[in-house]
Amino acid sequence: MAVLIAGPTASGKSALALALAERCGGTVINADSMQVYGDLRVITARPSVEEESRAPHLLYGHVDGAEDYSVGRWAEDAARTLAAVQAAGRLPIFIGGTGLYFRALTSGLAPIPAVPEEVRQRVRGMAEAEDAQVLHARLATLDPETAMRLEPRDRQRILRALEVLEATGRPLSHWQKDSHTPLLDPAACVRLVLEVERETLRARIDARFEGMMAAGALEEAERLAARALPADRTILKAHGAPALMRHLRGEMSRAEAVTEGQNDTRRYAKRQVTWFRHQMPDWQRATPETALDQLERMLGE
């Protein structure tokens, strides 16, 4: 048995997972693509040190910001973590907002070969002067099925699709149709999506960002900027980080950076809600107020 908790950012997932772990002897396992990075505890809203002391938390902050961490690497880490948690007799509680991570858990990943570094550098070098919309249009001519699933502004995933095509001669969409084994049997999991009324979620996002600023988000962004990482590093896209670093460069005021960070997070939450609605139609739904009782009932069935 395992528990899977998904939901948009600022919906209360972390508090819910911690409360369930304390009641049921569980271990919280991160399924959020930004919370894996050690550089950004505050900006990515990772659980606090105090929260992590109340129950085991795994796969948080274990990746350096210089690395490009993929869903494939997360699946490998998750498989090892899941085996260790189960061997210890604890309840695995996967929690996060990254839909592809949950898909890897319950549907598996296609066996896509690793892209050689020289191919990756060549593709990214040629794409350096082009914006995401141009790259998306190029992908649409080469792999229209994948392009249809990607936002035209999602530069990272667009480049990933172009790299796979260049390295293997085969579109990513073809690889993803191959058979693969999931880490978990969906029928043996309790699966729940947290749902929050839109205006309430917007207010929570705005308040949380203000709280992040008070907790040192700007200083965290300054330390990240000082690393001078390559511009294509995933961590630099963390919601709120680009605006804060623009403020540090004198390109916008603090108030403008906060507003842009809040707006960016709201847009991301909207995309998450859309993903969960269309990709997880068979998951149970609950509000933050009713979710803990609902999870306990589901575990007892």
PyMOL commands that set and color helices and strands:
alter all, ss='L'
color gray80, all
select helices_A, chain A and resi 13-24+49-54+71-87+99-107+117-127+132-142+144-149+155-168+172-175+186-188+198-215+217-226+234-237+241-248+254-279+291-300
alter helices_A, ss='H'
color red, helices_A
select strands_A, chain A and resi 2-6+26-30+57-58+91-96+189-194+284-286
alter strands_A, ss='S'
color yellow, strands_A
deselect
rebuild
show_as cartoon
